[in-house]
Amino acid sequence: MKKLCKSNKNRKICGVCGGIAEYLNADPTLIRLAFVVISMAAGTGLLAYIAAALIMPEANEVEE
């Protein structure tokens, strides 16, 4: 079973969007673009990113 975790390979800031992209088997650039668009529309994207960065485990900490 796949687990959602921060990426070690596809990281720009903390690896949150890269980890989501790896979990969904999607392009990390599309996830980052969607995040920016949703953040601009909703206005709480930065807070959600910080929360995800604190909550999501690192990829090397997750046992498979």
C-alpha positions, -999 to +999 in steps of 0.1 A: +000+000+000+013+034-010+017+061+017+016+098+013+049+113+022+072+142+012+094+136-018+131+134-016+136+136-054+109+161-065+113+189-040+114+226-045+107+238-010+097+210+014+086+183-011+049+184-004+037+188-040+063+163-052+051+138-026+015+143-037+025+139-073+043+106-066+013+094-046-011+102-075+014+091-103+011+126-118+036+153-130+049+174-101+047+205-122+009+201-127+004+196-090+024+227-082+005+247-109-029+234-095-017+244-060-009+279-071-042+283-088-062+269-059-042+291-035-050+322-054-087+314-055-091+302-019-065+323-002-055+297+024-029+278+003+002+289+022-013+278+055-023+245+040+012+240+026+028+247+059+004+223+077+012+196+052+049+202+054+047+197+092+024+167+092+036+146+062+065+123+070+097+122+050+100+095+024+129+078+041+109+076+074+081+056+059+084+018+059+072+000+028 
